[in-house]
Amino acid sequence: MASIFWVEDQLHWINKFTPVLQQGDFDGKPNRLDVHRFAEAAKQAIARGNASAPPDLALLDARMNGNDQAGFSVSGALRRKWPEVPIIYLSEYSGTEIERDALEQFSATDFIAKHQHNVEQVLLWRIKAVLRQRSIGDDSPASDGDTISSGDLTIDLNNWNVYWKNVRLMNPNNSLRPLAPTPRKILLELVEASPRPLTALQVAERIDADVEKFSYASYRQHIKTLRRSIDAAEGGQGEFIELCRQGLGIVTFGDEGAYLWKPPPGKNR
């Protein structure tokens, strides 16, 4: 199932593309559309969204309700909330400055003209290509200095991908989907704070989460997700989880619900 966050102000385009997107075979399962007709409504939905459950893809109109910047404002909100979500523009303004700005200034993944032959098929082809590339991801972290390494763990600061022994960490419940943003942010904070432990409150403040909603229970669940994700990259035999129990890796600390990162022996001590 592909989850698509779609912003389109004109009803006739929604009616035209809705069956195409609902029935498109991206992974053999029904797709879920979250459709918004106004930029402000879309941005409010993004603000309410779960930081750990991003859509698979965003499909945006560029110019909406007479505003050339409407789609770009939604793009900015998406980037702030879910920086890894690919954004495709489906627009009547292909070949204009709007397309140029979308690609050069707002990091659009693709820009598709609405008025073209077989646009429905073109849309499906492009979405499939983007989702396939996203599931594959980069095979290895960046080789430049924009990384943080600790033991066999590497965090690429360019794209926020995380690697264990050069294997990209994925969602432990769905190996085709990347690890959600919040666990990745937590892991970065733990690595940077090491060897000091961090409580739920400290982590919430560091990642700009709502301190009233970011409880110890949610912190513990994210830690569990991280441990399972690293274990899956290790081979899925429980070795990393056992290592954590022995006081290495992501370690439980004290009675205050804190955790710390203690790197197992690896290539970067």
GIJOGI-V802738 format. One record per run of one state. SS is the DSSP state (@ for helix, = for strand, . for the rest). FROM is the first residue (numbers start at 1). TO is the last residue. If there is no record, write none. Layout:
ss->SS from->FROM to->TO
ss->SS from->FROM to->TO
This chain:
ss->. from->1 to->2
ss->= from->3 to->7
ss->. from->8 to->10
ss->@ from->11 to->23
ss->. from->24 to->31
ss->= from->32 to->36
ss->. from->37 to->38
ss->@ from->39 to->48
ss->. from->49 to->56
ss->= from->57 to->60
ss->. from->61 to->63
ss->= from->64 to->64
ss->. from->65 to->66
ss->= from->67 to->67
ss->. from->68 to->69
ss->@ from->70 to->81
ss->. from->82 to->85
ss->= from->86 to->91
ss->. from->92 to->96
ss->@ from->97 to->104
ss->. from->105 to->109
ss->= from->110 to->113
ss->. from->114 to->118
ss->@ from->119 to->136
ss->. from->137 to->146
ss->= from->147 to->150
ss->. from->151 to->152
ss->= from->153 to->156
ss->. from->157 to->161
ss->= from->162 to->164
ss->. from->165 to->166
ss->= from->167 to->168
ss->. from->169 to->169
ss->= from->170 to->171
ss->. from->172 to->173
ss->= from->174 to->178
ss->. from->179 to->180
ss->@ from->181 to->193
ss->. from->194 to->197
ss->= from->198 to->198
ss->. from->199 to->199
ss->@ from->200 to->206
ss->. from->207 to->215
ss->@ from->216 to->234
ss->. from->235 to->238
ss->@ from->239 to->245
ss->. from->246 to->248
ss->= from->249 to->253
ss->. from->254 to->257
ss->= from->258 to->262
ss->. from->263 to->269
